[in-house]
Amino acid sequence: MEFLKNKLIILFFFLSTGCSSIPSNTSNSCSIFDERYLWYKHTKKVEQKWGTPIYIQLAIIKMESDFDWLAKPARQKIFKVIPFKRPSSSFGYSQAVKGTWEQYKKETGNKLATRARFKDSVDFIGWYTNKTETILKISKENAFKQYLAYHEGWGNYKYYKKNKKVINLAKKVERQSKIYKKQLSECKNSLNKNKYIIF
């Protein structure tokens, strides 16, 4: 019975997200929105609601899951061969962990939110970056520091200088956000004029 219930939940996730396959070119924001026209609507709404630029939202998702709605951290291995538990509860587009996701749902009232739905994932990123700005005084347009706080958490952010790996990841997010921003400046007008109009 539990197995059937899980299968139905996964099927619901798939149907509720529309086309949940990974876009063919996740490095190009215009290409992403050309394939997933509702995603532009969702990211634009987040930008208006939380103030988090679309290109920052996309850059975080690109780094965290590369737009894979069912992404999970790789399992740890015993003796380098035997699959063991996963290092965290991260899941979905945003790779949010369970605890922070529950906090998001409680604070926003979005009780039916799921980490496997793009709409909820970008809203989570908007909520998180907004709290980062409030708690750590980091601009929502600062991709580098916003990602550091996103990856490390608000409490551990102050220790990021000791973690070269995380710094390198944040630099990649910053570079990708600039690429997305440039691409969007070239196609944003056509996005807003056609089927991507926000209702």
C-alpha positions as CSV (number, residue, x, y, z in Angstrom):
1,M,0.0,0.0,0.0
2,E,2.8,2.4,0.9
3,F,4.6,1.5,-2.3
4,L,1.5,2.4,-4.4
5,K,1.1,5.6,-2.4
6,N,4.6,6.7,-3.3
7,K,4.1,5.8,-6.9
8,L,0.9,8.0,-7.0
9,I,2.8,10.9,-5.4
10,I,5.5,10.7,-8.0
11,L,2.9,10.6,-10.8
12,F,1.2,13.6,-9.2
13,F,4.5,15.5,-9.1
14,F,5.1,14.7,-12.8
15,L,1.6,15.8,-13.9
16,S,1.7,19.0,-11.7
17,T,5.0,20.1,-13.1
18,G,3.9,19.7,-16.7
19,C,7.0,18.7,-18.7
20,S,9.5,17.8,-16.0
21,S,12.3,16.6,-18.2
22,I,15.5,18.6,-18.1
23,P,15.7,21.4,-20.7
24,S,18.0,20.6,-23.6
25,N,20.3,23.6,-23.0
26,T,20.5,24.5,-19.3
27,S,23.3,27.0,-20.0
28,N,21.0,29.3,-22.0
29,S,18.2,31.1,-20.2
30,C,16.4,32.0,-23.5
31,S,16.5,28.4,-24.6
32,I,15.2,27.2,-21.2
33,F,12.2,29.5,-21.3
34,D,11.6,28.7,-25.0
35,E,11.1,25.1,-23.9
36,R,9.4,25.8,-20.6
37,Y,7.3,28.9,-21.1
38,L,5.6,28.6,-17.7
39,W,8.9,28.8,-16.0
40,Y,9.4,32.4,-17.2
41,K,6.1,33.2,-15.6
42,H,7.1,31.6,-12.3
43,T,10.6,33.2,-12.2
44,K,9.2,36.6,-13.1
45,K,6.6,36.3,-10.3
46,V,9.4,35.5,-7.8
47,E,11.4,38.5,-9.0
48,Q,8.3,40.8,-8.4
49,K,7.4,39.1,-5.1
50,W,10.8,38.7,-3.4
51,G,13.1,41.0,-5.5
52,T,15.4,38.1,-6.5
53,P,16.5,38.6,-10.2
54,I,15.6,35.8,-12.6
55,Y,19.2,35.2,-13.6
56,I,20.1,34.6,-9.9
57,Q,17.3,32.1,-9.5
58,L,18.4,30.2,-12.6
59,A,22.1,30.3,-11.7
60,I,21.4,28.7,-8.2
61,I,19.2,26.0,-9.8
62,K,21.9,25.4,-12.5
63,M,24.5,24.8,-9.8
64,E,22.3,22.8,-7.4
65,S,20.5,20.4,-9.7
66,D,21.1,21.4,-13.3
67,F,17.3,21.6,-13.6
68,D,16.8,17.9,-12.6
69,W,13.5,17.9,-10.6
70,L,14.4,14.6,-8.9
71,A,18.0,15.4,-8.1
72,K,19.5,14.0,-4.9
73,P,23.1,14.0,-3.5
74,A,25.1,11.0,-4.6
75,R,25.2,8.2,-2.0
76,Q,28.3,7.9,0.1
77,K,30.3,4.7,-0.3
78,I,31.8,2.3,2.1
79,F,35.3,1.2,1.0
80,K,34.6,3.2,-2.1
81,V,32.3,0.6,-3.6
82,I,29.4,-0.2,-1.3
83,P,26.5,2.3,-1.6
84,F,25.7,3.9,1.8
85,K,23.4,6.7,2.9
86,R,23.1,10.1,1.2
87,P,25.1,13.0,2.9
88,S,22.0,15.2,3.2
89,S,18.2,15.4,2.6
90,S,18.6,17.8,-0.3
91,F,16.2,17.1,-3.1
92,G,14.6,18.6,-6.2
93,Y,15.4,21.7,-8.3
94,S,16.6,23.8,-5.4
95,Q,18.2,21.0,-3.4
96,A,16.6,22.4,-0.3
97,V,17.0,20.2,2.8
98,K,13.9,19.0,4.6
99,G,14.3,21.2,7.7
100,T,14.7,24.5,5.7
101,W,11.9,23.5,3.3
102,E,9.5,23.0,6.3
103,Q,10.5,26.4,7.6
104,Y,9.8,27.9,4.2
105,K,6.3,26.3,4.0
106,K,5.5,27.4,7.6
107,E,6.6,31.0,7.0
108,T,5.0,31.4,3.6
109,G,1.8,29.4,4.2
110,N,2.6,27.4,1.1
111,K,1.6,24.1,2.8
112,L,1.3,22.1,-0.5
113,A,4.7,23.1,-1.8
114,T,6.9,20.4,-3.1
115,R,10.6,20.4,-3.9
116,A,10.0,18.6,-7.2
117,R,7.9,21.5,-8.6
118,F,9.7,24.3,-10.3
119,K,7.2,26.9,-9.3
120,D,7.7,26.1,-5.6
121,S,11.5,25.7,-5.9
122,V,12.0,29.2,-7.3
123,D,9.7,30.7,-4.7
124,F,11.8,29.0,-2.1
125,I,14.9,30.6,-3.6
126,G,13.3,34.0,-3.5
127,W,12.3,33.5,0.1
128,Y,15.7,32.2,1.0
129,T,17.7,35.0,-0.7
130,N,15.3,37.6,0.8
131,K,16.0,36.3,4.3
132,T,19.7,36.3,3.5
133,E,19.5,39.9,2.6
134,T,17.7,40.6,5.9
135,I,19.9,38.5,8.1
136,L,23.3,39.0,6.5
137,K,22.8,42.3,4.7
138,I,23.7,40.7,1.3
139,S,22.1,42.2,-1.8
140,K,19.9,39.9,-3.7
141,E,21.8,40.9,-6.8
142,N,25.1,39.6,-5.3
143,A,25.2,36.1,-6.8
144,F,28.6,35.2,-5.3
145,K,27.7,35.9,-1.6
146,Q,24.1,34.9,-2.0
147,Y,25.2,31.4,-3.1
148,L,27.7,31.2,-0.3
149,A,24.9,31.8,2.2
150,Y,22.6,29.4,0.2
151,H,25.1,26.6,0.3
152,E,26.5,27.1,3.8
153,G,23.4,28.3,5.6
154,W,23.0,31.6,7.4
155,G,24.8,30.4,10.5
156,N,27.9,29.0,8.8
157,Y,28.2,31.8,6.2
158,K,30.9,33.6,8.3
159,Y,33.2,30.6,7.9
160,Y,33.1,30.4,4.1
161,K,36.7,31.8,3.6
162,K,38.0,28.5,5.1
163,N,36.2,26.5,2.4
164,K,37.9,26.9,-1.0
165,K,35.6,24.4,-2.7
166,V,32.5,26.4,-1.8
167,I,34.2,29.6,-2.9
168,N,34.9,28.0,-6.3
169,L,31.3,26.9,-6.6
170,A,30.1,30.4,-5.8
171,K,32.4,31.9,-8.4
172,K,30.8,29.5,-11.0
173,V,27.3,30.6,-9.9
174,E,28.4,34.3,-10.3
175,R,29.7,33.6,-13.8
176,Q,26.6,31.7,-14.8
177,S,24.3,34.4,-13.5
178,K,26.1,37.0,-15.6
179,I,25.7,34.8,-18.7
180,Y,22.0,34.3,-18.0
181,K,21.6,38.1,-17.4
182,K,23.1,38.9,-20.8
183,Q,21.0,36.3,-22.5
184,L,17.8,37.5,-20.9
185,S,18.6,41.1,-22.0
186,E,18.5,39.9,-25.5
187,C,15.3,37.8,-25.4
188,K,13.3,39.4,-22.5
189,N,11.2,41.7,-24.8
190,S,10.1,38.8,-27.0
191,L,9.3,36.7,-23.9
192,N,7.0,39.4,-22.5
193,K,5.3,40.1,-25.8
194,N,4.4,36.6,-26.8
195,K,3.0,33.6,-24.9
196,Y,5.1,34.5,-21.8
197,I,3.0,37.5,-20.8
198,I,2.4,37.5,-17.0
199,F,-1.3,37.3,-16.1
